[in-house]
Amino acid sequence: MEIFFTEPMNQKSVENNFTLKDSSGNMVKVNNNWENGTHFKFVPEQSLSGKMTYSLQLATQNVSDLS
């Protein structure tokens, strides 16, 4: 999965404020990396269940760009 930003981001601020949860409220552990300052990629450590709904949240009030 990927998130694209319009400006280069403070990468730690994105990583520290990003969550992926299943419909039971359980956190899904992910491995992430940056293609560049605007392209954030993440992959769940385990396969996602087709019977579950997932929610991605990025606490934008705590995320900052590099400008």
N, C-alpha and C positions, 0 to 999 in steps of 0.2 A: 504494500500500500504506500501511497505517496502523498505528500503535501507540498504544494508549490507556493512560494511567497513572491511578492512583487519586488521586495528589497532584500539584500543580504541580512541575515538574522544573527542575533546573538544566540549561537547554537545551544549553549547550556540553558539559556532561559526557555527555549522551546522544549528541550529534553526534560527539564525539571517540572514543566507545567503541562505535560502531555499525559493523558490516561486513555486506556482502552479497557472497557468493562463489558462483561456479558450481561444478559438480561436478569441474572440473579444478583448483580452488583459485585461480582468477583472481578478483581483486577486480572487482566490478561498480560502476562509478561511478553515483552517484545525485544527484539534486537533491532537497533537502528543504526543508520549511518547517513552521512551527508554526501550527496553527489557534488554539491557546491554550496555556497552560502544561501541559496534560495530553494534548494531541492532536498527535502527531508524524506528519507525512505525508512519504513519499518516493517518487520516481519514478525508475526507471533511465534513464540518459541515452540508452541504446539499447534496442531491443526485446529482450526475453528470448526465448531459443530454446526451443521446445516439446520439444526432444530433450534438454534439459539439466535437471539437478536443481540447485536453488539453496538455499543455507543462509544464514539471517540469524542474526547473533550480536550480542548486546548484553552487553558485559563489565560485569555488574551490580555487581561489587565496586568499580568505578570510577565508577559513576553515582550522583548524589545528587539529592535533592529540595530544595526551598527552605526546608524547616523546620529 
